[in-house]
Amino acid sequence: MRTLLAAVVASALAAPAAHAAFPYTYDGSPPPDLSGKERWMYAATPEPGNLTVNASPFELGGVRGAHVVDEGDAPTAWQTTTGRPDVLIAVHDSGIRWDDRGAMRNLRRKTHLNAGELPRPRHDRAVALEDGADCARYRDADDANGDGVFNVVDFACDGRVERDGAARRVHGNGIDDLLDPQDVLIAFTDGRDDDRNGYADDVVGWDFLDDDNDPYDDVAYGHGTGEAQDSTAEAADGQDGVGTCPDCMVLHVRVGDSFIADSNRFAQGVLYSTDNGAAVVQEALGTLNNSRFARRAVEYAYAHGVTVIASAADEAAQHHNWPSSLPHVVVVNSVTKYDDTFSPAPRSYLQFTGCTNFSSKIAVAIPSVSCSSDATGRASGMAGLVISAGRDAGLDLAPDEVRALLASGTVDGTPQADDVDFAVTEVGCEPVPVPGCTDPSANAVLGPNAAVVSPLATSRRYPAKEGHDQFYGYGRVNMAHAVGAARAGRIPPSVALLAPDWWSPVDPRAATAEVRASVATRGDAPYRCRVLVAPGSYPTQSDFREVPSPWCDGSERRGRFEGVVARLDVAALKARFPATAQGFDGSAPSTGRPNTEPYGFTVRIVADATAGGVPVRGEDRRNLFLHHDPDALDGFPRYLDGSAGGSGDVEASPLLADLDGDGRNELVVTGSDGVVHALRPDGREARGWPVRVDRLAVHRGAPAYRTVPAPRGAVLASPAAGDLDHDGDLEVVVADWEGKVYAFSSRGRRLWTREAVRAWSGRPLSPFVPERRGHRNRVQHGFLASPVLADLDRNDGGRLEVIAAGMDRHVYAFGDDGRRVPGFPVLVVDPAKVAKVDPRSHRVDFKDGIGEALNQGAIVDTPAVGDLAGDARPEIVVGTNEEYEASADGGFHAAPLNAAALAAVGQTGVLSFANSRLYAISPDGARRDRPFLPGWPVKVGKVFAELLPVVGEGVTGAPVIGVVDCPSGGRGPKVGVIPDGGPAMVLNPDGSSCLGEVGGKPVGMQSDVPSGNPLRADLLVLPAVGHPAFGDVGGQGTSFLAPTTGLLRALDLTVNEYQGGEDSSSAWDPATGQFRPGFPQKVNDLSFLTGMSVADLGGAPGEEAVGGTAHLDLSAFGAGGAPPGPRWPKLTYDWTVANPVVGEFGGRRVVIAATRAGMLHAFATGAGVCAPASWPRYHHDARNTGDARTPLPAPKGC
């Protein structure tokens, strides 16, 4: 086997021949295997006969697609290049399905092989493993068959490689009659790191989920395989489907079992891909978290010339997805072809794909289907085409240049992306909106351009604006422009805004705001640059005004500039805002869909130069907020790590606890950087804090780790605090994504660390022999659910046990000293569905005849722990990600009472019914072989099977316990539960419904929208992807609360354009099942993975429910749904996953919230520290019990 240097030399020598010969040469017409959807997505011509659209400049003359390839003489990208095999696209996703025949036909020859880990191919077989290959013509070279590229076919005559399963015995997963890259991987895996890149035997890529060299998609999710085909599928191979860059190669980098992944694993993949020659990182992910390590990885890729193409995400929403919200990535979303049923007119090819997201960070819209994920795949191949064209011209293009050529640049006066052709420039709106202007803070979907495009009266078309806008970025990509400019050397200047960070606040009380940027041109060509600013998150072009700059002042400049490019005059900026901004203090709420954002403003930098004999322009922009809330405590908002921006996240819900015994609370908060803080009100850490969890076992021999520090385990689970050993002092317990549980003393000393059983994580126990094996065993090694502290045994003087539900479908319990509690861990899966359990890996084999194999396996909800049986010992109530087809599971497990609309809609076939499971586990665990209480598990009905992987499977909302007086079951402890999408249920201790049954099915909470409610345009609302709570909202007694959404919102995910969907927060009377007066209440977005806390915030009598959403707002609702005052809701600038905490902090009652960008907010309230708080934080209390009966410590003096 050869060294990395030798491999690089061999690859470089092979590149020219490979470009000429492999595997496809464009002959002037589309290849025959271009699929139907690809024909219009790649087209450069209008649809014949579509006269109205074809005549409209607003429809770009009816041109259907991205100018990639088409019949006839229309300019297309493939007339210039179809890519190069030395352009490597690294797909970061769920891995590759070696067992998918169609995918392998498209990708096996396209899969990059690392020559540094492989011997030179032999040709010692008489009969080749590849149809049509002649072993007599093979030669002693890497390119053994002489086709100009090094790939799997070069091993077709190598006797060391076995293709068929019988010859491989139990190893491998490929198709017996098809030679695939895994066959080569198996043959030459020897445990040595021959190329010394830090990864032993990384022949085809790497699996960062299981940390091995086989990125096989063992759960058959297929998303990563589809992504690879979208960008790099081979052309003219007889298999349907062609990638946008059919001559680029693909590197398979597995970072999760789906597109829901850990940002630290994504980051490891980015570093690996950068070090191993990738030109493009393709990521259609929605990571669970946002670590500083991920930012550093993207910055490392950017510094090394790697372009990152990122998905806007797929929730038909405005929220800031991660990792696409990181700087230096090119964010894409999707436009698509009209739908005959829901939008028969106009027959537009610029319809906004229903499920795709939008925001001020969108760079370019990509003709595609299947949401932003498909757009990401196509765009990554398009980036490969641009880079290939540049290399053909002798240029290695930088990421900002690729972005400019795809989206933000202008060449010879023409924008690179196809923008809407307005006949006249849109009228500006400052400082006072005038007739004909587009208010930058207006709700665009409800404006004058918002045409109805559907039979539904609520449907509207997302409107475009001249220049950049939130829906289409700089416009629809034009690949003929992009590759033509690259090949001709017409490269716009590189422009990058560096600070402030995206969506950061600028204090309106400040005198100036500093803006940092970099500007450069190729060959140090002269350029002129300017800094422009406009009020509004989505301002019109004419609203921008130039501001003073020490460098970008319009003068001719040479050389690269990086530094402070402007100091904005805040007073001058304030004067330019419409009066609706008022005092920039939150009085004008940032609500609506899309969000109105009255405090948003945009900074833009443009640089003009000449390249290739024509004028060129590069630009970049950032959306910021001019805002300060007068209720904010001194020193807030602040980033978790104390930085000025670029912090890691806060996914874990913070808690307030008196760690040092002085009668005042510290704020215990942590995130994906693995640092646990205990902050005092002045921002200082408590004595002994912060503390840290363990570092990841990364591949420290890799080049990237010479400059990028290894990360620590991400803490997504909320910390818990309680007196574990009953000595009068609190301990803090955290659990991380690496499968570890940690206990720390009140002074920050680590007491113990325990880990989940690695053998149960689903990773292979023998090389190339998968343990997960399909959809029903989607387990991992880690904790997303929060640890719970409770006295399970009641026999040791009040010492507390630590209960933790793992991603490996087990519930663990540890004693106060870290020792495992007898009877635990408990495997949590419905025994009625199980055929057998593997004794070593605990892989579950399911019975036949239980319906389609739906995705399931993990536990992501935090258990509720409380006494249900009345014996003074607490039971453990936990849901799982289990899903079973309702038709094969006794039918949908919910009665139609309180849900007439749901029953009616269900008959249309729009919904996909399934049942999940909720368990009540004995405090003895499995000690008596019967871990579950009689009557349990309970079926939990849901209306969207397989809504989302991991966080949208089964029961994802943490169940809760509260005391309710029920018509069926009387007064006593009840369990509240919601699935990821379906009716809310309140259950008796025996698992029956608090509201009784109809036809043998449990009655749930009301889902029909009450008459007169503002959401009445929707038929029904259902709990969705959040957490429930019990609390006394508005002094009406115990309410059951949950985040909700409507049927129209679900329709938005499947139908083009905007269908009128809304999201909401709901409160029910659990004794009747009916909505409380004034509920549901509208909110900005889904309350994704978060929920409401309940406490008195002042203002109106009674307590308020307070919670965040996935986009900008922290809302609070009291009696009748009223907010606690005129300065509610609060603007948070980003997505909130952590539940807010309400309590004493600095001698006053405050609300503390945190965002996925790592920003902490602390707001004073009008309530006293002794005011009531029935559910003041995530899962009720600092011990995370989820039981409303758990006593809460009284603040000092109360």
Helices and strands as residue ranges (DSSP letters): H 4-21, H 36-41, H 51-54, G 57-62, G 77-79, E 88-93, H 101-107, G 115-117, G 135-137, G 152-155, H 165-168, H 181-188, E 205-207, H 223-232, E 249-254, E 260-261, H 263-275, E 280-283, E 286-287, H 292-303, E 307-311, E 329-336, E 351-352, E 364-367, H 371-392, H 399-403, I 404-408, E 410-411, E 414-415, G 444-446, H 479-487, E 494-499, E 505-506, E 512-520, G 522-524, E 527-535, G 541-543, E 545-547, E 553-557, E 561-569, H 570-575, G 579-581, E 600-611, E 614-626, E 638-639, E 655-657, E 666-670, E 675-679, E 691-692, G 703-706, E 720-722, E 731-735, E 740-744, E 750-755, G 758-760, G 775-777, E 788-790, E 801-805, E 810-814, E 826-827, G 831-833, E 834-837, E 844-846, E 864-866, E 875-879, E 884-885, G 886-888, H 900-906, E 914-921, E 938-942, E 960-966, E 970-977, E 985-987, E 997-998, E 1001-1002, G 1014-1017, E 1021-1023, E 1029-1031, E 1039-1046, H 1047-1052, E 1063-1068, E 1081-1083, E 1093-1095, E 1104-1108, E 1113-1117, G 1119-1121, E 1130-1131, E 1141-1145, E 1148-1154, E 1159-1164
